Amino acid sequence: MKIRVIGSTKPGYVLPVDEALLFAGHEAGICYMPDDFDALLAEPVQKTMGRVRGTVGSGHHSVAGHAYYNLVFEGLPKILAMILNNEHDYNTSEKSARYTKMGVTDEDDFDSELFEDYPKPVGNEKVIYEKWIAKFTELISKEYPQIEPKTVDKLAKENARYFISVFTPATTMGYTVNLRQLNYLIGFCDEMLKQTPTDPFMMRLLPWVLYLRKLLSSVADVDGLRDNKGRKFSLFASRYRREEFGENYCTNYDGSFAQLAQAQRHRTLTYEMMIPQLDAAKFFVPPIIRDKAAAREEYLYDMWLLRSNYPQGMLVHINERGTPENFILKCHERLCGAAQLEICHQTNATLEKYISEAVKSGNPDVFKYLIQYFGKTKCRFGYYACDRPCPLGPQNVYTRKI
């Protein structure tokens, strides 16, 4: 047995589509080659390209999954990052709101003809966002004087970003995707663009989807390389799902756009969302201001002012599905003092509910598996050693306010 590298990422190199297809043709030839791989490399290019065109044309697209493109999006709206990150075939690195003082949309960002009829941002988003950075900085410093100023700044930005619209083009994201999936995404955009927008959210989203489609198509658009199984973007729920807990689980809860953006990165689990009507909009309130009436009311008032922008703090209906083992993988990341507080609390609530339902349904095996993690943080699971202790200590993971 041996191994050798037959292709790799080369920084700064833009892979031509024909080279990507040629690589796919060589991979396709492995399935029924009479000799060895070197013979495939030596065959005429025309033969290899004919093979890949025939393979792709017959609906066998997996061979096009061997060639990858390393992309970087700049000025990406959060909602497009969420749409892309909800598909499970990718690698992504997204600039965190903890480390960024976000630029906020100006009217001039919508001059493109694609956005001619696009609803303009409502309210002074930038002023409100920056006001709450200052407020959260003061609140956190007063509540937790032991936290270093640098960490306070990160946490203040993390909480102030709840006011930033999911349509604000402020995200930078590295995105690695293969040739097949890239073209599937183009097809998913086409399917969504067939819709006639019937609500304010879709009116805002569809121009961005068209813009995304143009960008993806400029990289590598291959005729005939589209999903042939009727799939669409997986983020948007087509129906309400009934809860169940057993060897698999399905649960529903309300959470902010920001929390869902964190949760969907667990690609072993499945996530969908439903968007509320604007007149029924509700918002996540950070625990640090929940018992401070004046601050809480000011926060909710500012959120209500910005509701038609769809701020990241708006609550959406989330459906989460998976297996108990893959749910515990999520617990390994989120039951932690360094994790976003909202998702930490929600993950713990789901664990408690799952354990309770396992008892009710008489499933001792699932109960036995889950109960060993009850009330613990990931640093106390028994096989993880944290080299960067959380600022408030593991004993305060579930009682912290920030």
N, C-alpha and C positions, 0 to 999 in steps of 0.2 A: 504494500500500500504506500502511496506517495501523494504529495500535494504540490501544486504550483500555482502561482498567481497568473491569471490570464487577462486581467484588467484591473485598473484602480483609478481612484480619483486623482486628477492632476489640477492643482489650484491654478486658476487663471485660464484654464483651457475650456472652451465652449465646444462641447461634443456635437459635431454635425449630425443631423438626423440620419443621413445615409450611413454614417459610421455606426451609429447606434443600431440601425436595422441590420447592418452587416454582422455586428456582434451577435444580435439576436438570431440571425441565420446560422451562425456557427453553433450556437447553443441548441438550436432546433435540430441540427444535424446529428448531435450526440445521440438522440433518441433511437436512431436506426442506422448508425454509421457502420460500414463494412470493415473499416480499418481502425485507425486511432485518431485522436484529436488533431495531430499534426497533419494528417491527410486532409482534414477539413480545412485547415488553414491554407493548404496549398492548392485547393480547388479554385477554378475560375470564379471571379467575383459575380459574374452573371448567374452562375449556378446557385451560389449562396443567396443572392438577392431574390432569385426566383423561388427558392425554398421558403424564405421568410415571408414573401408576399403571399404565397399559397397558404402557408400556415396561418398567418394573420387573417387572410381572407376567409378561411374556413371556420373562424371563430376561436381558434386555439391561440389565445393571446399571452399565455404565460411566458413564452420565449422572449417577449418584449419587456419582461420584468427584470431582465438581467442588466440592462443599461440604466444608469442613474444620472440624474441631473442635480447639481447642488445650486440651489437658488437662494437669493436673499431678497426679501420684500422690505421696502422702506416706505414709510407713510401709509402703512396698512391699517385699515379700520379693524378694531378688535373683533367685530362680528365676522369678518372674512377669515381672520386667524382661527376663530372658533369653528367656522364651517370646515376649514381645511383640517384642523386638528381633530375633528370628530371622525374623520376617515382613518382607518387603522393602518394604512400602508404608507408610512412616511417616517422621517426623523426630523425633529424640529428643535430649534433653539430660539427662544423668544426673550427679548429684552424685558426685564422685570420692572414693574411699576415701583418697586421698592428702591430702585437705583436710578430712576429717571424722573426729572421734573418735566412732565409731559407738555409738549407744545399742543395748543388747542386750536381747533378749526377757526379760520377766518372766512368771511364771505368770499374772498378772492380764491379760495381753494375750490370753488364750485363754478369757475368760469367755463370749464370744458362743456362742449355741446352735449356730452353724455348726461350732464347734470342740469340741463336747461330747465327742466320742470321739477327739479329736486327740491323738496321742502327745505327752506333755510333753517339753520340752527336757531333755537328759541332761547332767550335769556342770555345773560352774560356768563357763559360757562367758565371761561378762564378766570374771571374775577371770583366767582364762587369757589372754584377749585383751589385757588391760591389762598383765599380766606380760610378755608378749612385745613390747609396745610399748617397755617399758623395756629389755628385753634387746637388741632390735634397735637401739635408740638407742645403747646402749653399744658394741655390736659394730661398727656402722657408723662411729661417731666414732673408734674405735680403729684400724680398718682404713683409713679415709680421712679423716684429720684435716683435709685441705684443703677438705672439703665444708662449706658453711655450715650452722649449726645449724637454720635454717628448712628447708633441703632434707633434712637428716638426719631431722627430724621427719616430713616427708612420706613419705620412704622407709620409715621404721619403721612407720608406719601402714599403708602399702601391703603390707608383708610380714606384719604382725600380722593383717590382715584375712583371711588364709588360715584362721584359726581360727573365723571367724564363719560360722554356718550360712547356707546359701542360703535357708532358711526364716525367718530373722530379719527382721522387718519394719522395716528400717532405711534403706531407700533412698528418696530423693526424685528424681522424674524428670518432666521436661516431655515430653509426648508429643502430637504433632500427627498426626492421622489423618483421612481423609476418611469421609464418611457410609457409603459402600459398605463400605470395609474395616472400619469400626467394627462394622457388622452382621455381616460375615463372622467377625470375632473372637468375637462373641456365639455364632454358630453353631458355631465351633470349640470353644468352651467346652462347648456342649451335647453335641457328639460325644464329648469327653473324659469328660464326666460320665456317659455311658452305661456306662463301664467299671466293673467290679467290682474294687476294688484287691486285688492279689495279692501285693504286696511292700511293705515299709516306706516306700519312697520315694513310691509312689502314695498310700498311706494319708495321708501328710503333704501331698501336693500337692493332692488333689481338693477338700478344703475351701477351699483358697485359690482354686482355679479357680472354684468356686461363688461365692465372694465377689467375684472379678473379674467374673464374669458379671453379678451384681447391679449392680455399679458401672457397667459399660459400658451395661447396659440402661437405667439411670436417665438416661443422656445422650441417647440417640437410638436407640430400638428400633423398626424399621420392619417391619411384617408383609410377608413374602414376599421381603425383601431378605437372602437368605442365599446362600452359595456353592452353586452347582448343579453342581459338577464333582467332588464327592467328596473335596475336600481337607480336611486336618486341620492342627493345629499342626505346623509343620515341624521343630521341634527334636528330636523323639524318633524315632530310627531304627527302622524296621520290619524291617530285615534287615542283615546284614553285607555290605559292598560290597568288591569286588575292586579292588586298586590297578591303575592304568594311568597312563601318562605319554606324551602326544603333543600333538596340536593342542588337546586338552582333557586335564585331569588329574583323578585321583581318588586321594587318599592317606589313610591311616589312621595315627593316633598317639594316645598317651595324654597328656592334659593336664589341668590343674586346671579346676574350674568357673570360677575367676577368669580363667584364660587364655582359655577359650572365650567368656566374656562380652565380652572385648576383641575376639577374632577375629571374632565374628559381626556386629560393626558394619561389616565390609567387605561391603556388601550386593551387590556384584558377584560374590561367592563364595557357595557353599552349604555350610551346616554342619548336621550331625546329631550326636547323642550317644547312647551307651548307658551306663546306670548300672551300676556293679559291685555284686555281692552284698556285704553288709556284712562277712562273714567273710573276704572276699578283698580288702578295701579297701587301697589304697595311696595315698600322699600325696606331693605335690610338696615337695621340701626345698630351700629357698633356698641358692644356692651359698655364701653367706657363712658358713654353718654346716656345710657338707658335710664339711669337713676338721677339724672340731672335734667330736671323738667325744662328749664329755659333752653339749654343746649339741644336737647332732644327735639323740642318744638321748632327751633330754628333750623335744625338739620332737615327735618321732614318738610318744612316750608320750602327750603331751597330745593329739595328733591322734587317737590310738586311743581315748582316753577319750571324745572328742566324735564318734566316727564315726557314731553313729546320728542325730546332728543334721545330717549331711551338710555338713561344713565346706567352705568354698570351696577349701581346699587339697586336697580329695579328687580323685584322678585319675579321669577318665571317658574312655571310648573315643570319640574324635572322628573323624568323617569330614569331609573337606574336598574340595570339587570346584569346578572353574572352568576358565578359559582361561589360557594363559601371560601374556597381556597384563594380565588382571585380577589375576593373582597378583603381578605386578610392581607394580601399584598398591598392593597390601598391603605389599610391600617398601618402598615409599616412606614408609609410616607407621611400620613396625615395625623396620626395620634402622637403629636410631637409639639413641643413648645416653640419650635421655629416655624411651624406650619401656619398658614393663614388661619386666623382664629375661627372664622365662619365655617370653613370646611373641616377643621378639627372637631368642632362641636357637632356638626352634622354627621360626620363619620362615626363618632362615638354614639350618637343617637341611633343610627342605623344598626350598629353592633348590638346595642341593648335591645332593640326591637327584634332583631333576628334571633337572639338568644331566647327572648320571651316567646316568640312564635314557635321556635323549635320545641319548647316545653309544651305548649298548647297542642301541637300536632303530634306529640309523642315520637319525636325523631331523636333518639338518644345519641346517635353517632354524630349528627350535626351539632347537637348541644355540647357534647364532649369536646368536639374540635374547637368550637367558638369560645366556650367558657374560660379556656386557659388565657384568653386575651382580655377578659372583662376587667375593667377598672385600671388597666395598665397603660403605660405609654411605650412607644417602640423601644426606648432604651432599657425597658424592663421586660422585654419579651424573652430574654434569656440567651439570645445569640446575636446581639447587636451592641457594639461598643461605640458610643458617640465620642468623637474627639473634639466636638465643639458644643459644650453644654449650653442649653437654652438660658437666656438671661434671667428668668425667674425660677429656674429649677424644675425638675420633673414633677415635684409634688404640687405645683401650681398650674400644670398644663390645662386642667379643666376649670379652674377658678379664675384664671387671669382674665383681664378685661381688654387686652390688646394683643 
